């Protein structure tokens, strides 16, 4: 009975969330989206960022989850602002932040300065 309940509860939760219109992304799709965000951040850092700020590049490259990438945005923003100016950096970070939509808890995505577009 216990094994049946343990395997049934996640399915029940998933079905309930789907009825509410909030289903979790499939694991493969989630990994694909996380990797796309990671690659976008690394692309924006470029060779300059990799050479001058290797710790930030490593932080982005090896972030263990979506929250790790979310928190790395501030470091990426600082490097981009230093390289391209604050206006360009804000635009790039806003585009990157938009890619996080639907992947983060509301407590992380609700900050006024980085709201999704």
Biotite code that builds the C-alpha atoms (Angstrom):
import biotite.structure as struc

atoms = struc.array([
    struc.Atom([0.000, 0.000, 0.000], chain_id="A", res_id=1, res_name="UNK", atom_name="CA", element="C"),
    struc.Atom([2.800, 2.434, 0.907], chain_id="A", res_id=2, res_name="UNK", atom_name="CA", element="C"),
    struc.Atom([4.626, 1.876, -2.424], chain_id="A", res_id=3, res_name="UNK", atom_name="CA", element="C"),
    struc.Atom([1.421, 2.492, -4.336], chain_id="A", res_id=4, res_name="UNK", atom_name="CA", element="C"),
    struc.Atom([0.792, 5.719, -2.449], chain_id="A", res_id=5, res_name="UNK", atom_name="CA", element="C"),
    struc.Atom([4.376, 6.943, -3.005], chain_id="A", res_id=6, res_name="UNK", atom_name="CA", element="C"),
    struc.Atom([4.120, 6.452, -6.756], chain_id="A", res_id=7, res_name="UNK", atom_name="CA", element="C"),
    struc.Atom([0.554, 7.759, -6.993], chain_id="A", res_id=8, res_name="UNK", atom_name="CA", element="C"),
    struc.Atom([1.019, 11.087, -5.185], chain_id="A", res_id=9, res_name="UNK", atom_name="CA", element="C"),
    struc.Atom([3.368, 12.704, -7.735], chain_id="A", res_id=10, res_name="UNK", atom_name="CA", element="C"),
    struc.Atom([0.977, 11.743, -10.534], chain_id="A", res_id=11, res_name="UNK", atom_name="CA", element="C"),
    struc.Atom([-1.952, 13.170, -8.603], chain_id="A", res_id=12, res_name="UNK", atom_name="CA", element="C"),
    struc.Atom([-0.079, 16.416, -7.975], chain_id="A", res_id=13, res_name="UNK", atom_name="CA", element="C"),
    struc.Atom([0.893, 16.662, -11.641], chain_id="A", res_id=14, res_name="UNK", atom_name="CA", element="C"),
    struc.Atom([-2.700, 16.077, -12.746], chain_id="A", res_id=15, res_name="UNK", atom_name="CA", element="C"),
    struc.Atom([-4.015, 18.638, -10.256], chain_id="A", res_id=16, res_name="UNK", atom_name="CA", element="C"),
    struc.Atom([-1.458, 21.232, -11.358], chain_id="A", res_id=17, res_name="UNK", atom_name="CA", element="C"),
    struc.Atom([-2.336, 20.577, -15.003], chain_id="A", res_id=18, res_name="UNK", atom_name="CA", element="C"),
    struc.Atom([-6.002, 21.250, -14.225], chain_id="A", res_id=19, res_name="UNK", atom_name="CA", element="C"),
    struc.Atom([-4.964, 24.566, -12.718], chain_id="A", res_id=20, res_name="UNK", atom_name="CA", element="C"),
    struc.Atom([-2.947, 25.335, -15.840], chain_id="A", res_id=21, res_name="UNK", atom_name="CA", element="C"),
    struc.Atom([0.388, 25.102, -14.070], chain_id="A", res_id=22, res_name="UNK", atom_name="CA", element="C"),
    struc.Atom([2.155, 21.926, -15.011], chain_id="A", res_id=23, res_name="UNK", atom_name="CA", element="C"),
    struc.Atom([5.839, 21.389, -14.430], chain_id="A", res_id=24, res_name="UNK", atom_name="CA", element="C"),
    struc.Atom([7.897, 21.182, -17.614], chain_id="A", res_id=25, res_name="UNK", atom_name="CA", element="C"),
    struc.Atom([9.016, 17.704, -18.611], chain_id="A", res_id=26, res_name="UNK", atom_name="CA", element="C"),
    struc.Atom([12.503, 16.899, -17.288], chain_id="A", res_id=27, res_name="UNK", atom_name="CA", element="C"),
    struc.Atom([14.047, 16.781, -20.773], chain_id="A", res_id=28, res_name="UNK", atom_name="CA", element="C"),
    struc.Atom([12.444, 20.062, -21.789], chain_id="A", res_id=29, res_name="UNK", atom_name="CA", element="C"),
    struc.Atom([13.519, 21.631, -18.507], chain_id="A", res_id=30, res_name="UNK", atom_name="CA", element="C"),
    struc.Atom([17.135, 20.559, -19.014], chain_id="A", res_id=31, res_name="UNK", atom_name="CA", element="C"),
    struc.Atom([17.034, 21.904, -22.560], chain_id="A", res_id=32, res_name="UNK", atom_name="CA", element="C"),
    struc.Atom([15.758, 25.303, -21.374], chain_id="A", res_id=33, res_name="UNK", atom_name="CA", element="C"),
    struc.Atom([18.320, 25.484, -18.577], chain_id="A", res_id=34, res_name="UNK", atom_name="CA", element="C"),
    struc.Atom([21.126, 24.699, -21.015], chain_id="A", res_id=35, res_name="UNK", atom_name="CA", element="C"),
    struc.Atom([19.833, 27.314, -23.477], chain_id="A", res_id=36, res_name="UNK", atom_name="CA", element="C"),
    struc.Atom([19.913, 29.953, -20.715], chain_id="A", res_id=37, res_name="UNK", atom_name="CA", element="C"),
    struc.Atom([23.388, 28.859, -19.676], chain_id="A", res_id=38, res_name="UNK", atom_name="CA", element="C"),
    struc.Atom([24.675, 29.090, -23.258], chain_id="A", res_id=39, res_name="UNK", atom_name="CA", element="C"),
    struc.Atom([23.090, 32.508, -23.727], chain_id="A", res_id=40, res_name="UNK", atom_name="CA", element="C"),
    struc.Atom([24.771, 33.825, -20.593], chain_id="A", res_id=41, res_name="UNK", atom_name="CA", element="C"),
    struc.Atom([28.138, 32.402, -21.660], chain_id="A", res_id=42, res_name="UNK", atom_name="CA", element="C"),
    struc.Atom([27.713, 33.879, -25.133], chain_id="A", res_id=43, res_name="UNK", atom_name="CA", element="C"),
    struc.Atom([27.057, 37.316, -23.657], chain_id="A", res_id=44, res_name="UNK", atom_name="CA", element="C"),
    struc.Atom([30.163, 37.031, -21.472], chain_id="A", res_id=45, res_name="UNK", atom_name="CA", element="C"),
    struc.Atom([32.204, 36.081, -24.523], chain_id="A", res_id=46, res_name="UNK", atom_name="CA", element="C"),
    struc.Atom([35.963, 35.643, -24.617], chain_id="A", res_id=47, res_name="UNK", atom_name="CA", element="C"),
    struc.Atom([36.530, 38.874, -22.716], chain_id="A", res_id=48, res_name="UNK", atom_name="CA", element="C"),
    struc.Atom([34.415, 37.688, -19.812], chain_id="A", res_id=49, res_name="UNK", atom_name="CA", element="C"),
    struc.Atom([36.050, 34.274, -19.834], chain_id="A", res_id=50, res_name="UNK", atom_name="CA", element="C"),
    struc.Atom([39.558, 35.749, -19.730], chain_id="A", res_id=51, res_name="UNK", atom_name="CA", element="C"),
    struc.Atom([38.953, 38.647, -17.332], chain_id="A", res_id=52, res_name="UNK", atom_name="CA", element="C"),
    struc.Atom([36.334, 37.044, -15.066], chain_id="A", res_id=53, res_name="UNK", atom_name="CA", element="C"),
    struc.Atom([36.964, 33.275, -15.031], chain_id="A", res_id=54, res_name="UNK", atom_name="CA", element="C"),
    struc.Atom([35.196, 32.775, -11.683], chain_id="A", res_id=55, res_name="UNK", atom_name="CA", element="C"),
    struc.Atom([31.922, 34.187, -13.051], chain_id="A", res_id=56, res_name="UNK", atom_name="CA", element="C"),
    struc.Atom([32.261, 32.145, -16.226], chain_id="A", res_id=57, res_name="UNK", atom_name="CA", element="C"),
    struc.Atom([32.754, 29.001, -14.119], chain_id="A", res_id=58, res_name="UNK", atom_name="CA", element="C"),
    struc.Atom([29.795, 29.948, -11.939], chain_id="A", res_id=59, res_name="UNK", atom_name="CA", element="C"),
    struc.Atom([27.558, 30.129, -15.010], chain_id="A", res_id=60, res_name="UNK", atom_name="CA", element="C"),
    struc.Atom([29.041, 27.085, -16.719], chain_id="A", res_id=61, res_name="UNK", atom_name="CA", element="C"),
    struc.Atom([28.720, 24.849, -13.662], chain_id="A", res_id=62, res_name="UNK", atom_name="CA", element="C"),
    struc.Atom([25.563, 26.205, -12.030], chain_id="A", res_id=63, res_name="UNK", atom_name="CA", element="C"),
    struc.Atom([23.826, 23.106, -10.676], chain_id="A", res_id=64, res_name="UNK", atom_name="CA", element="C"),
    struc.Atom([20.269, 24.281, -11.321], chain_id="A", res_id=65, res_name="UNK", atom_name="CA", element="C"),
    struc.Atom([18.042, 27.068, -12.584], chain_id="A", res_id=66, res_name="UNK", atom_name="CA", element="C"),
    struc.Atom([18.309, 28.986, -9.306], chain_id="A", res_id=67, res_name="UNK", atom_name="CA", element="C"),
    struc.Atom([22.100, 29.020, -9.610], chain_id="A", res_id=68, res_name="UNK", atom_name="CA", element="C"),
    struc.Atom([21.802, 30.609, -13.039], chain_id="A", res_id=69, res_name="UNK", atom_name="CA", element="C"),
    struc.Atom([19.222, 33.086, -11.749], chain_id="A", res_id=70, res_name="UNK", atom_name="CA", element="C"),
    struc.Atom([21.567, 34.287, -9.030], chain_id="A", res_id=71, res_name="UNK", atom_name="CA", element="C"),
    struc.Atom([24.529, 34.473, -11.449], chain_id="A", res_id=72, res_name="UNK", atom_name="CA", element="C"),
    struc.Atom([22.687, 37.121, -13.498], chain_id="A", res_id=73, res_name="UNK", atom_name="CA", element="C"),
    struc.Atom([23.864, 39.934, -11.230], chain_id="A", res_id=74, res_name="UNK", atom_name="CA", element="C"),
    struc.Atom([27.517, 39.048, -11.851], chain_id="A", res_id=75, res_name="UNK", atom_name="CA", element="C"),
    struc.Atom([26.876, 38.784, -15.586], chain_id="A", res_id=76, res_name="UNK", atom_name="CA", element="C"),
    struc.Atom([25.109, 42.157, -15.465], chain_id="A", res_id=77, res_name="UNK", atom_name="CA", element="C"),
    struc.Atom([28.123, 43.772, -13.798], chain_id="A", res_id=78, res_name="UNK", atom_name="CA", element="C"),
    struc.Atom([30.494, 42.408, -16.434], chain_id="A", res_id=79, res_name="UNK", atom_name="CA", element="C"),
    struc.Atom([28.220, 43.438, -19.300], chain_id="A", res_id=80, res_name="UNK", atom_name="CA", element="C"),
    struc.Atom([27.796, 46.919, -17.840], chain_id="A", res_id=81, res_name="UNK", atom_name="CA", element="C"),
    struc.Atom([31.560, 47.233, -17.548], chain_id="A", res_id=82, res_name="UNK", atom_name="CA", element="C"),
    struc.Atom([32.017, 46.033, -21.123], chain_id="A", res_id=83, res_name="UNK", atom_name="CA", element="C"),
    struc.Atom([29.053, 47.539, -23.027], chain_id="A", res_id=84, res_name="UNK", atom_name="CA", element="C"),
    struc.Atom([27.562, 50.145, -20.707], chain_id="A", res_id=85, res_name="UNK", atom_name="CA", element="C"),
    struc.Atom([24.631, 49.876, -18.342], chain_id="A", res_id=86, res_name="UNK", atom_name="CA", element="C"),
    struc.Atom([21.871, 50.458, -20.882], chain_id="A", res_id=87, res_name="UNK", atom_name="CA", element="C"),
    struc.Atom([22.995, 47.632, -23.174], chain_id="A", res_id=88, res_name="UNK", atom_name="CA", element="C"),
    struc.Atom([23.656, 45.387, -20.182], chain_id="A", res_id=89, res_name="UNK", atom_name="CA", element="C"),
    struc.Atom([20.136, 45.946, -18.824], chain_id="A", res_id=90, res_name="UNK", atom_name="CA", element="C"),
    struc.Atom([18.612, 45.063, -22.206], chain_id="A", res_id=91, res_name="UNK", atom_name="CA", element="C"),
    struc.Atom([20.656, 41.870, -22.463], chain_id="A", res_id=92, res_name="UNK", atom_name="CA", element="C"),
    struc.Atom([19.847, 40.822, -18.898], chain_id="A", res_id=93, res_name="UNK", atom_name="CA", element="C"),
    struc.Atom([16.149, 41.576, -19.443], chain_id="A", res_id=94, res_name="UNK", atom_name="CA", element="C"),
    struc.Atom([16.181, 39.244, -22.458], chain_id="A", res_id=95, res_name="UNK", atom_name="CA", element="C"),
    struc.Atom([17.984, 36.564, -20.468], chain_id="A", res_id=96, res_name="UNK", atom_name="CA", element="C"),
    struc.Atom([15.607, 37.008, -17.528], chain_id="A", res_id=97, res_name="UNK", atom_name="CA", element="C"),
    struc.Atom([12.649, 36.444, -19.845], chain_id="A", res_id=98, res_name="UNK", atom_name="CA", element="C"),
    struc.Atom([13.960, 32.965, -20.569], chain_id="A", res_id=99, res_name="UNK", atom_name="CA", element="C"),
    struc.Atom([13.435, 32.024, -16.916], chain_id="A", res_id=100, res_name="UNK", atom_name="CA", element="C"),
    struc.Atom([9.665, 32.471, -17.173], chain_id="A", res_id=101, res_name="UNK", atom_name="CA", element="C"),
    struc.Atom([7.848, 29.476, -15.727], chain_id="A", res_id=102, res_name="UNK", atom_name="CA", element="C"),
    struc.Atom([11.006, 27.900, -14.312], chain_id="A", res_id=103, res_name="UNK", atom_name="CA", element="C"),
    struc.Atom([11.369, 29.678, -10.978], chain_id="A", res_id=104, res_name="UNK", atom_name="CA", element="C"),
    struc.Atom([9.314, 29.903, -7.812], chain_id="A", res_id=105, res_name="UNK", atom_name="CA", element="C"),
    struc.Atom([7.346, 33.161, -7.590], chain_id="A", res_id=106, res_name="UNK", atom_name="CA", element="C"),
    struc.Atom([9.503, 34.259, -4.673], chain_id="A", res_id=107, res_name="UNK", atom_name="CA", element="C"),
    struc.Atom([12.481, 34.539, -7.047], chain_id="A", res_id=108, res_name="UNK", atom_name="CA", element="C"),
    struc.Atom([10.818, 35.884, -10.167], chain_id="A", res_id=109, res_name="UNK", atom_name="CA", element="C"),
    struc.Atom([8.729, 38.632, -8.594], chain_id="A", res_id=110, res_name="UNK", atom_name="CA", element="C"),
    struc.Atom([11.473, 41.206, -8.046], chain_id="A", res_id=111, res_name="UNK", atom_name="CA", element="C"),
    struc.Atom([10.594, 44.519, -9.658], chain_id="A", res_id=112, res_name="UNK", atom_name="CA", element="C"),
    struc.Atom([13.976, 45.162, -11.265], chain_id="A", res_id=113, res_name="UNK", atom_name="CA", element="C"),
    struc.Atom([14.017, 41.871, -13.161], chain_id="A", res_id=114, res_name="UNK", atom_name="CA", element="C"),
    struc.Atom([10.397, 41.142, -13.995], chain_id="A", res_id=115, res_name="UNK", atom_name="CA", element="C"),
    struc.Atom([9.727, 39.046, -17.025], chain_id="A", res_id=116, res_name="UNK", atom_name="CA", element="C"),
    struc.Atom([8.634, 40.723, -20.184], chain_id="A", res_id=117, res_name="UNK", atom_name="CA", element="C"),
])
